Amino acid sequence: MRVFKFGGASVKDAEAVKNVVKVLKEVGHKDTLVVISAMGKITNAMEKVVKAYFEDKKALSGSLQEVVDYHNAIVLDLFENKNHPVHEKLKLLFDEIKGFLAWNKSPKYAFVYDQVVGYGELLSTTIISEYLNEVGLHNVLLDVRNLIKTDNSYRDAQVNWDRTQKEVASRVDLSKLNITQGFLGSDENNFTTTLGREGSDYSAAILAYCLNAESVTIWKDVPGVLNADPRNFEKAQLLNQISYREAIELAFYGASVIHPKTLQPLQRKEIPLHVKSFLNPQGNGTTVGKGVGISPKIPCFIVKKNQVLLKLSSLDFSFILEDNISEIFKLFHDHQMKVDLIQNSAISFSVCLDNKFNGLQAMLNELKRKFKVVCHEDVSLYTIRHFDDDSVLSLQNGRSVLVEQRGKETVQLVVK
């Protein structure tokens, strides 16, 4: 069995859904499990519903109506029959959302988030399953919440692998075209859970692992994995092959390749992962698997913008030792500052941070009590894997380099 994953961009409107049919017809759909995300930016829209529920009840009806209208417009474009069963199926799902918001008594944001936001995937798969049947691609729609069982860590649920394996083995007919949702699972009380960042890719990997799939293919709007983000770098090149290890390294430094948690179950069973374009299904794309580290072996560029560089030194020129560093890192943890680069000397300590949760100012106030602090905001952290002299010079050109760090395979530059 093969596992395919189609993300939000690949099912964002009626034409995109029709293109999914084209892809399945071109590459084959026998013995295939298709994992589908919420349509377009619907996850963001569902998050607005949850925010309105907690913060602005007057806006709740309007924010939910936007979701209803978006899906109904796609259905009207796809189905000529105004009495098609898909209309009633969507109405039932919307009634479930409204019902939950009416009777829910839980004040826990993460719990409510998972119960509401998860409907994005349930709506998209209902529409796509019905449309595939309409055009002759008969399929079985599976509720992934019956397959992927998790703990109750809402918004970042951990998989119960034993239970998941049993449910997948008993519920998935390997001889059929199966459609299911990404991102979702359920806990022991059958409440919906979500799997966190890159949840749909992870869902595909979990199901592939449990099915001993021959491969996973993630369909995207790019030719495959590129050596740089074309939005930030010119002349980005396609990487034909990457090892699991190399993909994890790239993801660690911030490349939007594949999240490590998606790769881990695939690596355990050596299931290859293909990243291909839904605009050119016959293209070679990129294969992530065992073996060759990276091919072609060219520099890979990654940039993280809007970073913060802190340079700390002791007030009395004494050494910065382990107890100081331990104290500093506790402050990073307490203020939710993600550390991306560290460099230290006897009396100074430099660190590049991601101020994602806006904890910088409060943390600086505490640091300044014990250290001399120089803070550079709005810096960029560039990482080059498999660097050469030309690639480093191309980044240094015209930029002020505040920190440079080199290893055998990797160079990192903090620039202003």
N, C-alpha and C positions, 0 to 999 in steps of 0.2 A: 504493500500500500504506500501511496505517496500522500504527503500532507502539503497543501497549498495554503498560503495566507495572503489575503487581500486586505490592505489597510484602508483608512478613511478616504484617501485621495483617489483610490481605485474604484470607489463606489459612491462618489460624492453627488451624482445626479443620474438621471435616466440614461444618458448616453454612456456614462461610465459603467453602469450596470449592464448595458448591452455589450460593452467591450469585454466584460467578464465572460459573457457567453462566447464571444469570439475567441478569447484566450482558451477556454475549456475545449472548444471545438478544434482549435489548432493543435494543441498539445495533448489532447486526450483527457478523458475524465473517468475512465474505468478504474475501479479500485482506488478512489481518491477521497480524501477527507479535506473539505475546504473550510478554513477558519476565516471568519469575516469580522472586521471591526465596525464600529459605528460609522455612519455615513458622514463624509466631509468633516465639518467642525462641530458635529452634534455633541461630542463629549463636552466641549466648552459650553455649549448651550444648556446641557443638562446640569453642568456645574452652576450656571446662573440660576437655574430653578432651585437648586439646593440653597444657594446664597440668599435668594429671595425668601425662601421658607423660613430661614433663621433670622433674617435681618430686615425684610421689607415685605410683609404679607400682602400689601396692596399691589406689588409688582409680580406676585406669584402667578396669577392667572395669565397675565400677558406673556411672561417668560415661557410658560408651558405651552401657550397657544402658538408661539413661534416654532416650537418643536413639532407640534401637530401639523401646522401649515407646511413646513418643510417636507415632511414625509408624504403628506397627502398630495403635494404637487408632483413628487416623483412618481407616485402610484398612478396619478392621472395621466402622466406621460407614458407610462409603461403598459397600462391595461386599458384597452378600448371598452371593455364591458364594465359599465358603471355598477353592475350588481355582482362583480367578481367577489368571491369569498375573502379576498385579501382585505377588502375594506372593513368587513366585520372583525377580522382577526386583529387589525390595527386598532380598531375602536376598543376591543377588549383589553389590549395592552395599555392604551391611554387611560381607560377606566381603572385599571390596576394601579397606575401611578397616582391618579387622583384619590383613589381609595386609601392608599398607603399614607399619603400626605394628610388625609382627613383623620385617620384613626391612630396614627403614630403617636406614642407618648414618650419615646426615647429622646433625651436632650443631647445625645452623643452625635456630634457632627459626622464623624467617620462612619458610624453605622448608617445614618440617614443617607450619606453620600453614596454608599455602595448599593443601597436598596433602590435609589432613584437613578443614578448615573448609569447603572448597568442596563437600563432599558434601551439605551442607544443601540447596543449590540442585538438585543432581542427584536427591536423594530427592523434593523437592517437585514437580519437573517430571514425574518418572516417575509419581507418584500422580495428578497433575492431568491429564496426557495420557491415561492409561488411563481415568480417570473421564469425561473428555469423550467419548472413543470409546464408552464404555458408554452414554451418554445421547444418542448420535447426532450429536455434534459431532466429525466425523472430522478428525483432525489429523496433522501430521508432527512428531515430537519430534526436535529438532536439538540436538546437543551444541555449545554455544557455544564450547567450547575449540577446535573445528575452524574456527570463524568468526573470533573475535577473537584475533589474534596479537600478542604483546607481547615486550618484553625480559624479562630474568630478575630484575627488581627486585621480589622477592617482597613481598607485602602492599601494594605501591604501584606496580604494573607500568605501564609506559608503552606506549601502543599503537603498533604498527607499522602505520601507516595503509595503505601500499601493499599489503602482504600481506593485511591484513584485507579491503580492498576486493576483491581477487581471490577470496578464499575465499568471501565473502558472495555475490558475483556468480555463482560456479559452484555453490554448494550450496543456495541458497534458492529454492524454487519459489514465485514470486509469486502463483500462482493458488490456493494452498492456505492453510488455517489452520495456521500454524506455532507451535510452542511451544518456548521455549528458556529458558536460565538467565540471570539477571543476575549481576553481581559477578565473573564468571570470565573467564579467557582462558587461553592457553597460550604457552609460550616456544618457541624453535626446537628444543628437545629434547622437546617435547610434555609437559613437566611443567606442572601446573596453576599458574596465577598468579591473583592477585586484584587488583582495581582500586582498592582503598582506599576511603576514606569516600564514602558515597553511590554505591557501585559499581554497584548495579542500575539506578539512574536513568541513570548514565553509559553503561551497556551499551545501554540503550534508545536513547540519543542517538547512540552510535557506529553501531548497526545502522540507524537511521533515515537517518543521513548516507550510509552506503554504499548504501542502497536507494533514495535520493532519495524518501523517504516523504512523503506529503502532510501528516502530522501525527504527533505523539507525544501519548499521553494517559497521565498517571500517575493511577492510581485510589487514593484515600486515604479515611480515615474522617472527613474534614472536607469542608465544601461546596466548598472551593477554597482559594485563598490569602487569608488574612485580614489585616487591618491590624494585628493584635496577637495574641499567643498568649493564647487564652481562659483558660488556666491561671493567667496572671499579670495579665490586664487584663479589666475588665468591658466588656460591650457591644462585643465585637469585630465588625467589619463585613467583608463579603465584598468583595474587589477584583475587579471584572469583567475588567479588562485591565491588563497591565503590559508595558512594553517590556523587551527583553533587558537593556538597560543598567540600567534601574531594578531589575530582579530581581537583577542582579549587585551593585548598590549595597547592596540590602537584605541580601543574603547576606554581603557584606563586613563589615557591622556586626553580624552574628550572627543574623539572622533565619533560621529554619528554612524557607526558601522553597524554592529550588532551588539546588543547588551550582553555582558558576560553571563548573566543568569539564563539567557536563552541558549548560549553555547554549551553550558555545563552538562545538561542531560544528553545533548547530541554527542558531545565528546565521549561520554561514558560508553556509548554504544557505537561510536564511530559512524554516526549517521551524517552524511554530507548535507550541507546547507547551500542552496543556490539562491543568489540574489539576482533577479531578472527584471526586465522592463515589461510592464503590461502593455506598453505601446509598441513593442517589438518582441513578441513572444519567442520568435525563432532565434533571437540574438543569443550569443554565448553566455552573457552575464558573468557573474563571479561565483566561483565555488569555494566554500570554506570547508576544510576537511583536514584529514591527517596527511602529513607528508610535507611537501614543499612549503617553506616558510612564507615566501611571497614571490609572485611572478606576475609581471616583470619586476626585478629588484630595483626599484626606483625610490627616490625620496618621497615620503608621505608627510604632508603638511597638515597640522591641526592648529587651530587658533581658538583661544578662549578670551573673549572681550569683556570689558567692564570688570576687571579684576582689581584687587587691592594689594599693593606691595608694602609690607611693614618692615622697617629696619629697626631692630631693638638693640640697645647697648646698655651696659650697666652704668649707673649714675656715678660710681666711684672707680671706674676702669677695672673692676675685678672681673674674674672669669665668669662667663655664663655656663654653669654646670648643669648636671642632670636634674637637680631639684628645681632650678630655675625653669628649665625646659619643660619639666613635668607640670609646673604651675601655669606656664604659658599655654600648654596644650589643653589644660583643664578649662581655661578661659575660652579657647577656641570651641571646645565642646559645648560649654554652657551657653555660648552666644550663637551656636549653629553656624560657625564659620568653617567652610570646607577648605582643607589645605591642599594646594596643588603643587607647590614646590618649596623646598627648604634648602637653605645654605647657611652654614654657621662658621664662625672663626672663634678665637679665644675670647674676645670681648664683645662680639656682635652676633646677631642672629637675624637672618632675613627670611621672610616667608611670603609667598604669594597665595592670596586667599580669594575665595568666591563668597561675596557678601550677599548670598541669595536671600537670606531671611532678614536683612537689614539690621544686623546686630552690631555693626561696626562701631558706632559712636559710643554706645554703652560700654563696649569692650575696651575702647581706647581710654576712656576715663579711668578704668581699673588699671590698665597697663602703665599709664603715666605716673601712677603712685610709686612704682618700683623701678621703672626703666626710662631711659631716654628713648623717645619714639619718633621716628620719621615715617610719615604715611604718604604714599603716592596712590591716589585714587585714579580710576579710569585708565588703568594700564592694560596691556594685552599680553597674554602668555602664548608664545608660539612654541610648538614642539615639532621637531623634524625627526621622524624615524628613518633609519638608513640614510643619514645625511652625507653629503659631500661638501667640498669647499664652496662650490658654486651655489648650492641651495642655501647655505648659511649666509653667504654674501648677499643673496637676493633679498633676504629678510633684514639684514643690517642696513642696507642701502637707504640713507635718508632718515633713519630712525635713531632715537636715543636709547641705547641698550643699558638698562639699569642693573640687570643680573644676567649672567650667562653660566650655564651648567652643561658639561659634556660628559657623556658616558661612551661606551664602545659603540652602541647602535643609535643612541639618541642624543640630541642636543636640545636644550630649552633656553629660550630667550624671553626675558621680561622687558618689554619696550614701552616707551611713552610716545 
